[in-house]
Amino acid sequence: MTRLPPLTLALALAATALPAAAQDAPAPVTPASVVAGAPASDWRAIDPADLLVMTLAPDAAGQPRVVTIQLIPPPFSQGWVGNIRTLAKAHWWDGTSVYRVVDNWVTQWGDGEDDAAKAKRLPAGLREVPESEYTADAPSTVTASGIALYYQANAGAQSPSLFNGRIVFRGQKSWDYAAYAAGFPYSGSMDPHRSLAWPIHCYASVGVARDLSPNTGSGAELYTVIGHAPRQLDRNIAVVGRVIEGIEHLSALPRGKGEAGVYSDPTLRVPIVSVRLGDELPAADQPKFEYLDTDSASFARYLEVSANRNDPFYRVPAGGIDICNAKVPIRRVKP
Amino acid sequence: MTRLPPLTLALALAATALPAAAQDAPAPVTPASVVAGAPASDWRAIDPADLLVMTLAPDAAGQPRVVTIQLIPPPFSQGWVGNIRTLAKAHWWDGTSVYRVVDNWVTQWGDGEDDAAKAKRLPAGLREVPESEYTADAPSTVTASGIALYYQANAGAQSPSLFNGRIVFRGQKSWDYAAYAAGFPYSGSMDPHRSLAWPIHCYASVGVARDLSPNTGSGAELYTVIGHAPRQLDRNIAVVGRVIEGIEHLSALPRGKGEAGVYSDPTLRVPIVSVRLGDELPAADQPKFEYLDTDSASFARYLEVSANRNDPFYRVPAGGIDICNAKVPIRRVKP
């Protein structure tokens, strides 16, 4: 197919490649080719216990709709992640719905009932998580000395760079940075007065909807990002994971026309049949995924090539990359 | 409605406000309140001659679908914009379709036929636009002295700042920046050896699909961004405008399952009934929009408030903003 902007990596992995360069030239190195060539030892299994499998009602054509969410690992947002495990084990989301869709913003699901007298009763054992848990101590593999980093790279500047063997993005201030830990992007501040880190929003991130601060939400009402990363929500809302398969079942829904993008027409609500932790499913049905180790040489090369595209479609390599455009490669493992 | 992440500005303007703060506190200043309070003199009319009105076939429920696109003003991409005017005047898009939708990437429309023997014949008078027109001389209102700017701001750093009365985003290199000209975001380099500027991709930007470089596309096949801004396409593809109304008719379509996200099921293609320049329509039907002057004090205040939210939902103001999250306010003018 011609006249097409190139595919994103995730799709390029599955799709037929674009036309190759002239046969006498070496095959171009692309983000997809780096990922395809990564040795098995650079991939890490995702524990099914860290996955949520959300089954929606079939679509109008009767096609199944399953959304798989990976919960964020420590040190981030573990209070809410714990609540989400409790909610899933209680099968609390069964019979709730996707009830809010705002273009270039979020799709949201859960009970969606404001009136406390009508709201679905929450299970026992949920924690009230304080705002202090929006941030955490920085993952220990990032150290303080000499960091000069950061995140949303721009065209022609801000390449990711290596520091102590870690890939980091330089910040405007010398103490601000972004990096990856255990396969997730995060940001942090090495300000000597407060050494904090926090998970960041990207497309398909999953977060905990809430009322006005200081409420932080229980984890029962969740949203996923379906547009440009809302950076202003970082540290203001809990990021608890990301959709790793089936985002199109949430991003391609009709936009809501009620207040705040809620479906005023209740027939548009998408019924949630069930939400299960992956390890609650029968062994044969447990989802098996791997992510490319963000500490690996393959991932370093993937970032470098992503930031400096020189395959035939491109004429000006950006020389940098936005961390939300450098998505951590994830693949389904064949059983 | 509670338990909601806050609305984006564009929607907040239309929707009921979130619950107000306690009555004894002054009403919080928000991006929406700044825009609502901007004097009439800070708004600029968009010439209907610079709008494309794309009418799609009605949706499955029989509802009309109209997408309005604003063409980018000089100095950017005028070769392609000229072609697009020629194509629209020839009614070339009538009977073509939306044929490609890739999640977190683009929705694309036009003829979509690779086989030159089968492709729809293009009208006379189209230019072959060279790659050199991906960049332009920087708009004259940005000057060189002392620029220390730039664009994708991060949490806690990279606030937009004022320079020579212009709002700019600081770059990693002292000569890279982003700013706004005539209501559109762009980026540039003040490198003394090449003082260039170029339009940038954001959500809802419209660009010219093309084959491999050095092909630049005629303008007949167009796409719009439906995900995180693909910064790597800047200077590699022509940005020719943006969708200012009706993006949901392109972003909420089913994702394509064929090669490169093309609809392999041709019944999914969305017929394009017509595409017209706004000034070709009967006077009563001409679309009337205004944008907030990006050189105005209101816009400066809008950016400052957007970068430093302190209304009750927020607990940590970001202290900066990504230029693609600082969308230029646009409003429909009542006839």
Interface residues (C-beta under 8 A of the other chain):
Chain A: M1 T2 R3 L4 P5 L7 T8 L11 A15 T16 L18 P19 R100 V101 V102 D103 N104 W105 V106 Q108 G110 D114 E131 Y134 Y150 Y151 Q152 A153 N154 A155 G156 A157 Q158 R170 G171 Q172 K173 D176 A178 S187 S189 I200 C202 Y203 A204 G207 A209 R210 D211 L212 S213 P214 G217 E221 Y223 G227 H228 A229 P230 R231 Q232 L233 D234 R235 N236 I237 I247 E248 S251 A252 L253 P254 R255 E259 A260 G261 V262 S306 R309 P312 F313 Y314 R315 V316 A318 G320 I321 D322 C324 N325
Chain B: M1 T2 R3 L4 P5 L7 T8 L11 A15 T16 L18 P19 R100 V101 V102 D103 N104 W105 V106 Q108 G110 D114 E131 Y134 Y150 Y151 Q152 A153 N154 A155 G156 A157 Q158 R170 G171 Q172 K173 D176 A178 S187 S189 I200 C202 Y203 A204 G207 A209 R210 D211 L212 S213 P214 G217 E221 Y223 G227 H228 A229 P230 R231 Q232 L233 D234 R235 N236 I237 I247 E248 S251 A252 L253 P254 R255 E259 A260 G261 V262 S306 R309 P312 F313 Y314 R315 V316 A318 G320 I321 D322 C324 N325
